[in-house]
Amino acid sequence: MIHTIKQTFLLLAVLLFAGSCGKDDYKMRDLATPGKPVVTLTITGKDATHPNGDGSGTIQLSISAEHAYNYKVDFGDGKPAKFGTVNTFSYTYDFTGTKKLTITVMASGSAGITSSTTVEAEIYRAYTPDPELVRMLTNNGTKKWRVDKDEPGHLGVSAADVFTPAWWAAPPNDKAGLGIYDDVYTFNVKDNVFTHTTNNDLFGKKEYLKDFDPSLSGTGDYTLTGPKAADYTETFGYDGNATQEFITFAVKGHLGLYLGVHKYQVLERTDTHMTLRCVQDPGAWYVKLIAIQ
């Protein structure tokens, strides 16, 4: 009898407690939405002299977001996004040159609820040339080159989207006596120093030779002579990607006709010969070089 009374009392207590609860007690608590990510981006080597970094192409991200459990980062270069449960990421780009990128950060919270933000960065990654290109060009010391004047097509021009001198290809010695065949180009691997021995004459397009003599006017083929066409020294460099190689110059450096261009694509190369191409109106220009002692 007493046992039955106790059970009845407990049942009544449970019913009374249940009846005292409001509807809100049965609602699922609101899931916490992660706060908008706050991103601190550091470009490796960035300073006043190198505003886009030291050329390594490496960045670090530090992310802060309330109620976030994991993160997804799209680094803006078309590669798959990175995921992690930690709020720090280090990433190295594989392009060359300077690019402006939009980086998207997504923070995930309870039940996959997300919040995102974007940051922009301009990042520089230096090109590391093929050691064989460096050896070919400099002999890992110094090496001299000149226009291969005896070779057909040692100078030429074509449309910009063509890679052979389809419009004009110079026959052997076509520009004899105009101040181009006596030029010597010396590449020094130490500090990437380029010396152009001009013998006080330079051949090119008059409209661009103003870089050497601002008093010039007019256009067309022209030989600049005298002190303003004197030998000069500056630095050179390399640029490119997985399929293209370029030789670049800092200020006035050039190979062959002077066209105001300081970047040359290497189309063919051996230890003794190079075929190079640059782009300048009205199209693409070509020069063949031969190594000399």
N, C-alpha and C positions, 0 to 999 in steps of 0.2 A: 504493500500500500504506500509506504513512505517513498519507495523507489519510483513508483508511478507519479507521485506528486512532484518529485524533483524533476523528472523528465518533462512534465507538463509546465513547470515553472520556467525551465530553460527554453522551451519552445516559445512560450509567451514573450520571454525577454528578447529572443532573436527577432520575432515578428515586430515587436515594438521598436527595436533598433532599425530594422529595415524600413519601417514606416516613417521613421524620422528623417531618413536621408532624402535630399532633393535630387532632382534630375541631373544637376551638374556633377554630382558625385559619380555618375556613370559615364560622363564624357571623357574621352581620351584627352589627356593633357596635350596642349599645343606643342608640336615639334619645334625645336629651336632652329631657327634659320641662321646660317653662318653670316657674320658681318661681311661687308664688302672688303675684299683683301686690300691691305695696305702693303705696297711693294717698295722695298729699297733695292735699287739696282746699282751695282758697282762694276764699272768697266776696268779690267785689269790694265794698269799702267797709265790710266787717264790722269793728266795734269795740264797745266797751262800751255805747255809746249806740245802735248799730244792729246788734244781734246777728245779724240775718238779711240784712245787706247794706244798700247805700245806695239800693236801689230800682231799680237798673239791671237786676237779674235775671241778672247775668253771673257765671260761675264759671270758674276755671282748675284743670285737673287735671295733676298730674305723676305719672307711673307708673314704678315700678321693678320689673323682673321678670327674673331670670336666664334666659338662653337664649331670650329672646323676640325675635321678628323683626317682629311687627306687633301691632296692638291694635284692639279693638272696644269701643266705649263706648255703652251704652244709658243715656241721661240721665234715664230714668224718667218722661218726660212724654208717652209714647205716640207720639212721633215716631220716624222711622227712626234706627237706630244710626249712629254715626260710626266710620269706619275710618281707620287711619293707620299708617305705619311709624315715625313719630316718637312719643316717649313723653309729649308735652305736648298738651293740648287746651284750647281756650277755647270757651265756649258761652253763649249768651244765651237764656233762656226767654222765651216770649211770653204766658204766663198773667199775670193780675194778682192782687195780694194776696200772702198768705203761704201757701206749700205745703211740706209735708214730702215729700221725694222719696227714692226708693231708686235709686242709680246703680250699674249693673253694669259692671265692667271685665273684659274677657277678653283674655288674652295668648296669642298663638299662637307655637309653636316649630317644630321640625323636623317635616316631613310632616303639618302641621296639628294636631299635638298641642296642647291648650289647657289653660289653668288660669285660674280666675276668682275674683273677690271682689266684695263689695258694700260700699258706703258710704252712709250716710244724711245728708241735709242739709235744713235748713229755710231756705228762700230767699224773700226778699221782692222783688216787682217792682211798682213804682208804676204806676198807671194814668195815661196821658197823655190828657187829654180832647180831644175834637174842638175845634179853635179856634172853630168856629161856636157850640158850646155856651157856651164862655167869653164870647164876644162877646154872645150873646143874654142871658146871665144878668147880665153886669156892664157891658155897653156898652164893654168894654175900659177901664173907669174905675170909676164907681159907677153903680148902677141900683137903683131902688126898685120893690117889688112889694107887692100886697095881695091878699087873698082876693077873687075875682071874684063878689061877693055877688049881683049881678043875673042871674047865669047859672044856669039850671037845672042841678042836679047839681054845684054848686060844692063841695059836700061829699057824701060817700057811703061806702058800705061794701058788701062782697060776700064771697063765699067766697075763700079765699086763692088758689085756682087759676083764678079768673075775673078778667078785666081790665077790667070795667065795673062800676059801682055797682049791681049787680042786686038787692041786699037793700033798699037805701034810697038815694035820691038827693034831696038837699035842694032844695026849691023856692026861688025867689029870696027873699033876706032872711029865711030861715027862722030864723036865730039872731040876729036884730037885738037889740041891747041886752045881749048876753051877754059882750061883751068880746073878740070875735074880728074883727069887721069894721073896727075902728079900728087894728088892728095893721099896722105897716109893716116890711117885710123889705128891708134894704139890703145889697147885695153889692158889695164893693170888691175889684177885681182885685189891688190892691197888698197883698201878703201874705195874700191870701184872707181878708179880714176881713168878718165878718157882724155886722150890728147889728140887733137886734130892738127896735123901738119899740113898747112894749106899752101905753103910756098907763096904766100901773099896774093893768091887769087882763089875765088870761089865761083862756082857755076850753079845757076839755079834760075828760078823765076823772079823777075825783078820786083814784083809786088810783095814777095816774101823776103827778099834780101834787104828790105828796109830794116829788118831786125839787126842787121850789121851796120847799115848806113841809112839812118832816118831821112837823109836828104834826097834819097832816090824817089823818082816818080815814074809812072808808067807801068807797063806789064810786059810779059813775054820773057823769052830766054835772055840771059844776061850774065856776063862775067864781071864780077866785082874785083877790083885790083887795088893794091896799095895797103896802107896801114890798117884800114878798116876790115881788110880781109886777112889779117895776120893770124898766125897760129893761136890756138886757144886751148885751155884745159878746163874741164868741169867733171862732174860725176855722172855715172851711168847706173842703170839699175835693170831689174827684170820684172816682168809682169806676165800673167797668163792664168791658165786653168788646166784641167786634165787633158785637154786636146789642143791648146794653143800656147805658144811661147812668144814673148815679146822682149825686145831690147829697148830700153827707154833712156832718155837724156834729160838733164835737169833744166837747161836754159836754151842753148843754141845748137847743141850736139845733133848731128845728122849724118847720114850715109848716102853718098851719091848726090843727085841734084838737091839743092836746097829748096824745100817746099813749105817751110814753116812748120813742119811736122817733126815731132821728137819721140815718136813711138813706132817701132818697126816690128812687124810680125815675121817670125822665122818660118819660112815655108819648107826649106830644105837646108840641111847642114851636114858637113863632113869635117874632118880635121883640116881640110885645105880649102873648102868652098862653102859659101852661104848664098842662098837666095832669100831676099827679104822683100816685104811689101808694106806700104803705108797708104793711108787713105787721105786724099785731099782733092778738093774740087779740080777737075770734073769727075774724078774717079779714083782708081787705085794705081799707085805707081810702084815700080819694081826696080831693084838693083841687085846685081850679082857681085859678090866680093871674092877675092882670092887671098889666101894667106901669103905673106912675104917674109923674108929673113930680116 
